[in-house]
Amino acid sequence: MGLELYAKIEPLIPFDDEIGKLYKIYLKELKKQNPTAILDLGCGGGKFMQKAIKEGFLNIDGIDLSAKQIEIAKKAGLNAEAIDIKAVTKKYDAVVAVFDVLNYVYYDELESFLRSVRDILNDGGKFYADINTLYGFNEIAQGDLLLEGEGVYGSLSSYFEENKLETNLRIFTKSGELYKKEEDVITQYYHSIEYIKKINPFKNLKVDDIALYGKKADKFLLTFWD
């Protein structure tokens, strides 16, 4: 699903301000709960984990399906593994899924995914995750983005149709006098709040608006707990 190529292109994506704003929202919620043990689900290269550690959340683990991303996280000294949520056996007080993680879960797999999260939460534990709104998909995520780094050029071309966002990834890496071309596709799925409520295995769900790119909500922050 393009995760390994995305790991290569992610450092070139210029959304640091918006991502930083999202991190602050998660950290604010975690400080309210004050959990002892945290799992960053879909941790990528570990940027949120590093931020959380600086804020005093020292007992934080990460998992991701991308081996490349986990390699980056481990090089940063973080406790991270390239495993699926279903393989996790440790219990946590809080689980976070930062920056669109739930949108990568296919419709028919979402309920099972949420049950797997619920299974690894301690009593009183909470699961925090953000999802894109329809406005976020239609007005923010769609379009073309050209990227450039040292000896690297890339592009993201995204199109939202039939509740799916297809993003074509292209990266050109300099090798001698030539450039090596790599391509792949990643897919995100729109999940309505009504659908999430219908399949939600948790007893409680809180929904908060998030506006990263303007005044209108482009994301929702979901908080699940029993």
C-alpha positions in Angstrom: 0.0 0.0 0.0 2.9 2.3 -0.6 4.0 2.7 3.1 7.7 2.1 2.4 7.8 4.7 -0.4 5.9 7.1 1.7 8.5 6.8 4.4 11.1 8.1 1.9 9.0 11.0 0.7 7.5 12.0 4.1 10.5 14.2 5.2 9.9 16.4 2.1 6.2 17.1 2.9 5.9 20.8 4.2 3.2 20.4 6.8 5.2 20.8 10.0 3.1 23.7 11.4 -0.2 21.7 10.9 1.3 18.5 12.3 2.7 20.4 15.3 -0.7 21.8 16.0 -2.2 18.3 15.9 0.5 17.0 18.3 -0.4 19.8 20.8 -4.1 18.7 20.7 -3.1 15.1 21.5 -0.7 16.1 24.2 -3.4 18.3 25.8 -5.7 15.3 26.0 -3.0 13.0 27.3 -2.2 15.5 30.1 -5.8 15.5 31.1 -5.7 11.7 31.5 -2.1 11.5 32.7 -1.6 7.8 31.5 1.4 5.8 32.7 1.9 3.6 29.6 1.1 4.8 26.0 1.1 3.1 22.6 1.6 5.2 19.5 -0.3 3.2 16.9 1.0 4.0 13.4 4.0 5.8 14.9 5.9 6.3 11.6 9.4 7.5 12.3 8.5 8.4 15.8 8.1 12.2 15.7 5.1 12.2 18.0 6.8 9.8 20.4 9.8 12.2 20.7 7.4 15.1 21.4 5.5 13.1 24.0 8.8 12.1 25.7 9.8 15.8 25.9 6.5 16.5 27.5 7.2 13.9 30.3 5.5 10.8 28.9 8.5 8.6 29.2 6.8 5.2 28.9 5.7 5.2 25.3 6.0 2.5 22.7 5.3 2.6 19.0 4.2 0.2 16.3 3.9 0.7 12.5 3.4 -1.6 9.5 6.3 0.1 7.7 9.7 -1.5 8.4 11.4 1.6 7.0 9.6 3.9 9.4 10.4 1.7 12.4 14.1 1.7 11.4 14.0 5.5 11.5 12.3 5.4 14.9 14.8 2.9 16.4 17.7 5.0 15.1 16.2 7.9 17.2 16.4 5.6 20.3 12.7 4.9 20.5 11.0 1.7 21.5 9.2 0.7 18.3 8.3 -2.5 16.4 7.0 -3.2 12.9 4.0 -5.3 13.9 0.2 -5.3 13.4 -2.1 -4.1 16.2 -3.4 -7.7 16.5 0.1 -8.9 17.6 0.3 -6.5 20.6 0.0 -8.2 23.9 1.1 -5.5 26.3 -1.5 -3.4 28.1 -1.7 0.4 27.9 -3.5 3.2 29.6 -3.7 5.2 26.4 -3.4 4.4 22.7 -3.0 7.2 20.1 -3.4 7.0 16.3 -2.1 10.3 15.0 -2.5 11.9 11.6 -5.1 9.9 9.5 -4.2 6.4 10.8 -7.9 5.3 10.9 -8.4 6.5 7.4 -6.0 3.9 6.2 -8.1 1.1 7.7 -10.5 -0.5 5.2 -14.3 -0.1 6.0 -14.9 -3.8 6.7 -11.8 -4.0 8.9 -12.5 -1.0 11.1 -14.6 -2.8 13.7 -12.0 -5.5 14.2 -9.3 -2.9 14.4 -11.1 -1.0 17.1 -11.7 -4.2 19.0 -8.0 -5.0 18.9 -7.3 -1.6 20.4 -9.9 -2.1 23.1 -8.3 -5.4 24.0 -5.0 -3.9 24.9 -6.3 -1.0 27.0 -6.2 -1.2 30.8 -9.4 -0.5 32.8 -10.1 3.2 32.4 -7.9 3.4 29.3 -8.6 5.7 26.3 -8.0 5.6 22.6 -7.4 8.8 20.7 -7.5 9.0 16.9 -8.1 11.7 14.3 -10.0 11.2 11.0 -10.5 13.4 8.0 -13.9 15.0 7.5 -15.5 15.2 4.0 -14.3 18.8 3.8 -10.8 17.6 4.7 -10.8 15.1 1.9 -12.5 17.3 -0.7 -10.9 20.7 -0.1 -7.6 19.9 1.7 -6.3 16.5 0.7 -7.1 16.6 -3.0 -4.6 18.0 -5.5 -1.0 17.9 -6.5 2.1 18.6 -4.5 5.6 18.8 -5.8 8.5 18.1 -3.4 12.2 18.7 -3.5 15.1 17.8 -1.3 18.9 17.3 -1.7 19.2 14.9 -4.7 15.6 14.0 -4.4 12.4 15.1 -6.2 8.9 13.8 -5.5 5.2 14.4 -6.1 1.9 13.5 -4.5 -1.2 13.4 -6.7 -4.4 12.8 -4.8 -8.0 12.4 -6.0 -11.1 11.8 -3.8 -13.9 9.8 -5.4 -16.5 7.4 -4.0 -15.4 8.0 -0.4 -11.7 7.0 -1.2 -8.7 9.2 -1.5 -6.1 7.7 -3.9 -2.7 9.2 -3.7 -0.1 8.5 -6.4 3.5 8.7 -5.0 6.5 9.4 -7.2 10.0 9.9 -6.1 13.1 10.5 -8.2 16.4 9.9 -6.4 19.7 10.9 -7.9 22.1 8.1 -8.7 25.3 9.3 -10.4 24.2 11.3 -13.4 20.8 9.7 -13.5 17.7 9.6 -11.4 16.0 6.5 -10.1 12.2 6.6 -10.4 9.9 4.8 -7.8 6.1 4.8 -7.8 3.3 3.5 -5.6 -0.2 4.3 -4.4 -1.7 4.7 -1.0 -5.5 4.7 -0.3 -7.4 6.4 2.5 -11.1 5.8 3.3 -13.7 8.2 4.5 -15.4 7.0 7.7 -18.5 8.9 8.7 -19.2 9.5 12.4 -22.5 7.6 11.9 -20.7 4.6 10.6 -18.1 4.7 13.4 -20.9 4.9 16.0 -22.6 1.9 14.4 -19.6 -0.4 14.6 -18.0 1.1 17.7 -17.1 -1.7 20.3 -16.4 0.9 23.0 -19.2 2.1 25.3 -18.3 5.8 24.8 -17.3 8.0 21.9 -16.5 11.7 22.1 -16.1 13.7 18.9 -14.3 17.1 18.7 -13.7 19.3 15.7 -10.2 20.1 14.5 -9.4 22.9 12.1 -5.7 22.6 11.0 -5.8 24.6 7.8 -8.4 27.3 8.4 -11.6 27.8 10.4 -13.6 24.9 9.1 -13.2 21.4 10.6 -10.9 19.3 8.4 -10.6 16.6 11.0 -12.4 15.1 14.0 -10.6 14.0 17.1 -12.2 10.8 18.3 -11.9 9.6 21.9 -13.0 6.1 22.7 -13.4 4.6 26.2 -15.5 2.2 28.3 
